[in-house]
């Protein structure tokens, strides 16, 4: 074993990797493939911090969150190598991660409707439409929706049962009529395999879920075809749905039962700068003043 690619393959056969959840395994493999693409033929114990830092700066051009994920998983790989005494130094350990500015962009209902009309109108984009529809309807992360399996859905009882990948929170959410109709149609075409919204073309006879990168590219293509504003991102959908609940005056506890947050502090960013909340507060203050 000499190269970074060798080290990655050794890690895949380790107990550390085998003990990961299935979704985490897929995510790790995706980001480690990026690492191998950059340094696969390099001797793993010769990879310098300078090289790692340069690669991180290049990955940032594809997005700060993306770069941070690749860097984090690469660092975990080298921590494993150090534990196994394959390497002495972790070249990714001291890279200072950049912080992405907090996005406040939300979709309008018309934006969502335009996207779904376009995506559902073409078979090749239907799974993209369904992922977006579910993420928006249920205020869930794209990562969980792209990997959602039929076993998570009770179609007769019209319920979603999901253990979220990030916090392992369990949510049980209703399936509304319009979403149920699309899921029923999707099951007729793809119910023979595990994933609810796979890529519509099989690879070597198997249907695979979208990677985050493929999902982003395909989503961008649908947005362009829908003439949507360039500032919108698929990742804004969870924020959009949560912000709408805040605007509607939904109690914090009920919001958390949908989003899976366990700490009210995690929901507070969605409460900032919402006109409806501010307007209600000021109206209530004026009403109080008149009654005293």
C-alpha positions in Angstrom: 0.0 0.0 0.0 1.6 3.2 -1.2 -0.8 5.7 -2.8 -3.7 7.7 -1.6 -6.0 5.5 -3.7 -4.5 2.4 -1.9 -5.2 4.0 1.5 -8.8 4.8 0.5 -9.4 1.2 -0.6 -7.9 -0.1 2.7 -10.2 2.2 4.6 -13.2 0.8 2.8 -12.4 -2.6 4.2 -11.9 -1.4 7.7 -14.3 -1.7 10.7 -14.3 2.1 10.9 -16.0 2.3 7.5 -18.2 -0.8 7.9 -19.7 0.7 11.1 -21.0 3.8 9.3 -24.6 4.1 8.3 -25.4 3.4 4.7 -26.0 7.0 3.8 -22.8 8.1 5.5 -20.9 5.4 3.5 -22.3 6.8 0.2 -21.4 10.3 1.2 -17.8 9.3 2.3 -17.3 7.4 -1.0 -18.5 10.4 -3.0 -16.1 12.8 -1.2 -13.2 10.4 -1.1 -13.6 9.9 -4.9 -12.9 13.6 -5.2 -9.7 13.2 -3.1 -8.6 10.2 -5.2 -9.3 12.2 -8.4 -6.9 14.9 -7.0 -4.2 12.8 -5.3 -4.9 9.1 -6.2 -1.4 8.3 -7.5 0.4 10.3 -4.8 2.1 8.4 -2.0 -0.2 8.9 0.9 2.6 9.6 3.4 4.2 12.1 1.0 1.1 14.3 0.6 2.0 17.7 2.2 -0.1 20.2 4.0 0.7 22.7 1.3 -0.7 20.4 -1.4 -3.8 19.7 0.7 -4.3 23.5 1.3 -4.0 24.2 -2.4 -6.5 21.5 -3.3 -8.9 22.9 -0.7 -8.7 26.3 -2.3 -9.5 24.7 -5.7 -12.5 22.8 -4.2 -13.8 26.1 -2.7 -14.4 27.3 -6.3 -17.1 24.5 -6.4 -18.6 25.8 -3.2 -17.5 26.4 0.3 -19.8 23.6 1.8 -18.5 21.2 -0.8 -14.9 22.0 -0.1 -15.4 21.7 3.7 -17.0 18.3 3.2 -14.2 16.9 1.1 -11.6 18.3 3.6 -13.4 16.9 6.6 -13.8 13.4 5.1 -10.1 13.5 3.9 -9.0 14.4 7.4 -11.0 11.5 8.8 -9.2 9.2 6.4 -5.9 10.4 7.6 -6.9 10.1 11.2 -7.7 6.4 10.5 -4.2 6.1 8.8 -2.5 7.6 11.9 -4.5 5.3 14.2 -3.3 2.3 12.2 0.2 3.7 12.1 0.2 3.9 8.3 0.9 7.6 8.4 2.5 10.1 10.9 0.9 13.3 9.8 -2.6 14.4 8.8 -2.1 17.0 5.9 -5.8 18.1 6.2 -5.8 18.6 10.0 -4.8 22.3 10.2 -6.7 23.6 7.2 -8.8 26.5 8.3 -12.3 26.0 6.9 -14.1 28.9 5.3 -17.5 29.9 6.5 -20.2 30.3 3.9 -22.4 33.4 4.5 -25.8 32.5 5.9 -28.2 32.5 3.0 -31.6 34.1 3.4 -33.0 33.4 0.0 -36.4 31.7 -0.1 -38.5 30.5 -3.0 -42.0 31.9 -3.6 -44.9 29.5 -4.1 -44.9 30.5 -7.8 -41.2 29.6 -8.0 -41.9 26.2 -6.7 -44.9 25.7 -9.0 -42.9 26.8 -12.0 -40.1 24.3 -11.2 -42.5 21.4 -10.6 -44.5 22.1 -13.8 -41.3 22.0 -15.8 -39.8 19.0 -14.1 -43.0 16.9 -14.1 -43.5 17.8 -17.7 -40.4 15.7 -18.8 -39.9 12.1 -17.8 -36.1 12.5 -17.5 -36.6 15.3 -14.9 -39.5 13.7 -12.9 -37.4 12.3 -10.1 -35.8 15.8 -9.8 -39.2 17.3 -9.5 -40.2 14.7 -6.9 -37.1 15.4 -4.8 -37.8 19.1 -4.8 -41.5 18.5 -4.1 -40.8 16.4 -1.1 -38.0 18.7 0.3 -40.4 21.7 0.0 -43.5 19.9 1.2 -41.9 18.3 4.2 -39.1 20.9 5.0 -36.5 18.2 4.8 -32.9 18.1 3.5 -32.2 17.3 -0.1 -29.7 14.6 1.0 -32.5 12.7 2.8 -35.0 13.1 0.0 -32.6 11.9 -2.8 -31.9 8.8 -0.8 -35.5 8.2 0.4 -36.7 4.6 0.0 -40.2 3.2 -0.5 -39.9 1.5 2.9 -40.0 5.0 4.4 -43.5 5.6 2.9 -46.8 4.3 4.1 -48.8 5.0 1.0 -52.1 3.6 2.3 -51.8 5.5 5.6 -50.4 8.5 3.7 -47.4 9.0 6.1 -43.6 9.5 5.8 -41.5 7.8 8.4 -38.0 9.1 8.3 -34.9 9.0 10.5 -32.9 12.1 9.4 -29.3 11.4 8.5 -27.8 14.5 10.1 -29.2 14.4 13.6 -30.9 11.0 13.5 -34.2 12.7 14.5 -37.3 10.7 13.7 -40.1 12.5 12.0 -43.6 11.3 10.9 -45.2 13.5 8.4 -48.5 13.4 6.3 -48.5 12.9 2.6 -50.8 15.5 1.1 -53.0 14.8 -1.9 -50.9 16.4 -4.7 -47.7 14.7 -3.4 -49.5 11.4 -2.9 -50.7 11.5 -6.6 -47.1 12.0 -7.9 -45.7 9.3 -5.5 -48.4 6.9 -6.8 -47.4 7.6 -10.4 -43.7 7.2 -9.5 -44.3 3.9 -7.7 -46.0 2.5 -10.8 -42.8 3.2 -12.8 -40.1 2.7 -10.1 -41.7 0.7 -7.3 -39.7 -2.4 -8.3 -36.5 -0.9 -6.8 -35.6 0.7 -3.5 -35.3 4.4 -4.2 -38.3 6.7 -4.5 -36.6 9.2 -6.8 -33.7 7.5 -8.6 -32.0 8.6 -11.8 -34.4 7.5 -14.5 -31.7 5.7 -16.6 -30.2 2.6 -15.1 -26.4 2.0 -14.9 -25.5 -1.6 -15.7 -29.0 -2.6 -15.0 -29.3 -0.9 -11.6 -31.1 2.3 -10.6 -29.0 4.7 -8.5 -29.9 7.7 -6.4 -28.7 11.1 -7.5 -25.4 12.3 -6.1 -25.5 15.7 -4.6 -23.4 17.1 -7.6 -25.7 15.5 -10.2 -28.7 16.7 -8.4 -27.4 20.2 -8.3 -26.6 20.2 -12.0 -29.9 18.7 -13.0 -31.8 21.1 -10.7 -30.0 24.0 -12.3 -31.0 22.8 -15.8 -34.7 22.7 -14.7 -34.4 26.2 -13.2 -33.0 27.6 -16.4 -35.8 25.9 -18.4 -38.3 27.4 -15.9 -36.8 30.9 -16.2 -36.3 31.1 -12.4 -34.1 33.7 -10.8 -30.4 32.8 -10.8 -30.1 33.4 -7.0 -32.3 30.4 -6.1 -30.7 27.1 -5.0 -32.3 23.7 -4.3 -30.8 23.8 -0.8 -33.0 26.9 -0.1 -36.2 24.7 -0.1 -36.0 23.5 3.5 -35.4 27.1 4.7 -38.3 28.2 2.5 -40.8 25.8 4.0 -39.6 26.5 7.6 -39.8 30.3 7.0 -43.3 29.9 5.7 -44.3 28.1 8.9 -42.8 30.9 11.0 -44.6 33.5 8.9 -47.9 31.6 9.4 -47.4 31.8 13.1 -47.0 28.0 13.7 -45.8 27.4 17.3 -42.1 26.5 17.7 -42.8 23.0 19.0 -44.9 22.1 15.9 -42.2 23.5 13.6 -39.6 21.4 15.3 -41.8 18.3 14.9 -41.6 18.8 11.2 -38.0 19.9 10.8 -36.6 17.5 13.3 -34.7 20.2 15.2 -34.2 19.4 18.9 -33.1 22.8 20.0 -35.2 26.0 19.5 -32.0 27.9 18.9 -31.6 26.0 15.6 -35.0 27.4 14.4 -34.4 31.0 15.4 -32.4 31.9 12.2 -35.6 31.3 10.3 -37.4 33.8 12.6 -35.2 36.7 11.7 -36.3 39.4 9.3 -39.8 37.9 8.6 -42.2 40.7 7.8 -45.3 38.9 9.1 -43.8 38.2 12.5 -42.5 41.8 12.9 -45.8 43.2 11.7 -47.8 41.1 14.1 -45.5 42.2 17.0 -45.9 45.9 16.2 -49.7 45.5 15.7 -50.0 43.8 19.1 -48.0 46.5 20.7 -50.2 49.2 19.3 -53.3 47.3 20.4 -51.9 46.9 23.9 -51.2 50.6 24.1 -54.7 51.6 23.2 -56.2 49.2 25.8 -54.2 50.7 28.7 
